Amino acid sequence: MRYAIGRQYQYEIEDTELGLDRKLTIIRDLIRQSRHDGITGDVAYRITYTYTDDASRISAVYYWVRDNMRFIPDSGADDVFVSSHRQIGRIMHTGEGYGDCDDYTILTGSLLHSIGIPIRPVVVSAVHEGSGDWNHVYIEALDRGSGTWVILDPVRKNRGIGRTSPYTKRRVYPVIQ
């Protein structure tokens, strides 16, 4: 599957293990592609250029995404995936990006990946989201200074860095290279 940079993609993805893997493949591909779009790297640099350690750079990206995005769920049966290039364009032109947890994950992951911080997506069954399996995704970033993975869930604005909602199941995907 190919995804052009700067676009929005809409798919009907079944609510199964196969659908979950397809969704994560799309998210991972969009994050990987962002390394080559120039705009994502430029914005990540502007957010983090004054910091020298991973913890500070991770925190700066987390708060930038949290403060510049608004949660809007996908409508209908289709999942919509927005590239970081397009999301950054929205933020720069209107002052606000928007989307669901997939879009927050793509933007956060893309910004961190573009400055060389190891990241991995995590999917959970969040308790408060109802009975559906695998209903929330976020990014973890490796703070190489401490050797720990940091939870980055800017959708949950009241939770803060390093915290997410309670969940019943958790699946960690491989580091995005």
C-alpha positions in Angstrom: 0.0 0.0 0.0 1.3 3.5 -0.8 0.3 6.7 0.9 1.1 10.1 -0.6 2.5 12.7 1.8 0.2 15.6 2.6 -3.0 13.7 2.1 -5.9 12.4 4.1 -6.9 8.7 3.8 -10.3 7.2 4.5 -10.7 3.4 4.9 -13.4 1.1 6.2 -11.5 -1.1 8.6 -13.1 -4.0 10.2 -13.1 -4.3 14.0 -11.0 -7.5 14.1 -7.3 -8.4 14.8 -6.7 -8.1 11.0 -8.3 -4.7 11.0 -6.1 -3.6 13.9 -3.0 -4.7 12.2 -4.0 -2.9 9.0 -4.7 0.3 11.0 -1.3 0.1 12.7 0.4 -0.5 9.3 -1.2 2.7 8.0 -0.1 4.7 11.1 3.4 3.3 11.0 3.8 4.0 7.2 2.6 7.6 7.6 5.0 8.2 10.4 7.9 6.7 8.4 7.0 8.9 5.3 7.0 12.0 7.4 10.8 11.8 7.8 11.1 12.8 4.1 8.5 15.6 3.8 10.8 18.4 5.2 8.0 20.3 6.9 7.6 17.8 9.8 11.3 17.9 10.5 11.4 21.7 10.3 8.5 22.0 12.8 10.1 19.4 15.1 13.4 21.3 15.0 11.6 24.6 15.8 9.8 22.9 18.8 12.9 21.3 20.2 16.0 23.2 19.1 16.7 24.8 22.5 16.8 21.3 24.3 19.7 18.9 24.3 18.3 15.9 26.2 15.6 13.5 25.0 13.4 14.0 28.1 13.0 17.8 27.3 12.6 17.2 23.6 9.9 14.5 24.1 8.1 16.8 26.6 8.2 19.8 24.2 6.7 17.8 21.3 4.1 16.3 23.6 2.9 19.7 24.9 3.0 21.3 21.4 0.7 18.5 20.0 -1.6 18.6 23.0 -1.9 22.4 22.9 -2.4 22.6 19.1 -4.9 19.8 18.5 -8.6 19.3 19.2 -10.2 15.9 19.5 -12.8 15.1 16.9 -13.8 11.5 16.4 -14.1 10.0 12.9 -17.7 10.0 11.7 -19.3 6.9 10.3 -17.8 3.5 9.8 -14.6 4.8 8.1 -11.3 5.5 9.8 -9.6 8.7 8.6 -5.8 9.0 8.8 -4.2 12.4 8.4 -0.5 12.8 7.5 1.6 15.0 9.7 2.3 17.2 6.7 -1.5 17.9 6.3 -2.0 18.3 10.1 0.8 20.8 10.4 -0.7 22.7 7.5 -4.0 22.9 9.4 -2.2 24.1 12.5 -0.2 26.8 10.6 -3.1 28.1 8.6 -6.0 27.9 11.1 -4.2 27.7 14.5 -5.6 24.3 15.3 -5.3 20.7 14.0 -7.9 18.1 14.8 -8.6 14.4 14.7 -9.0 11.3 16.8 -6.3 9.3 18.6 -4.9 7.9 15.3 -4.2 11.5 14.1 -2.6 12.5 17.4 -0.4 9.4 17.2 0.6 10.1 13.6 1.5 13.7 14.4 3.3 13.0 17.7 5.1 10.0 16.3 6.1 11.9 13.1 7.6 14.9 15.0 9.6 12.7 17.3 10.7 10.3 14.6 11.9 13.2 12.4 14.4 14.2 15.1 15.6 10.7 15.7 13.9 9.8 18.9 12.9 6.1 18.9 9.1 5.6 19.1 6.6 2.8 19.1 2.8 2.8 18.9 0.7 1.2 21.6 -2.9 0.1 21.3 -5.1 -0.4 24.4 -8.6 -1.3 25.3 -9.4 1.8 27.3 -11.9 1.1 30.1 -14.0 4.3 29.6 -14.3 3.9 25.9 -17.0 1.1 26.1 -16.8 -2.6 25.5 -14.9 -2.5 22.2 -11.5 -4.1 21.9 -8.5 -2.1 21.0 -10.2 1.3 21.0 -7.3 3.7 21.7 -3.8 4.2 20.3 -0.9 6.4 21.5 2.9 6.7 21.2 5.7 5.8 23.5 9.1 7.5 23.1 12.4 6.2 24.4 14.2 8.6 26.7 17.7 7.4 26.0 19.1 9.3 28.9 17.1 7.3 31.4 16.5 4.2 29.2 12.8 4.3 29.8 9.8 4.4 27.5 7.6 7.5 28.1 3.8 7.3 27.4 2.7 10.2 25.2 -1.1 10.4 25.0 -1.9 14.1 24.2 -5.6 13.2 23.5 -6.0 12.8 27.3 -5.2 16.5 28.1 -5.9 16.1 31.8 -3.6 13.1 32.3 -0.2 14.7 31.6 3.0 13.2 30.1 3.7 9.7 31.1 0.1 8.8 31.8 -2.9 7.4 29.9 -6.4 6.2 30.7 -7.0 2.9 32.5 -7.1 0.0 30.2 -7.9 -3.7 30.3 -5.5 -4.9 27.5 -2.3 -3.4 26.0 -0.4 -4.3 22.9 3.0 -2.7 22.1 4.1 -2.6 18.5 7.8 -2.7 17.3 9.9 0.5 17.3 9.5 2.5 14.1 12.8 2.5 12.2 
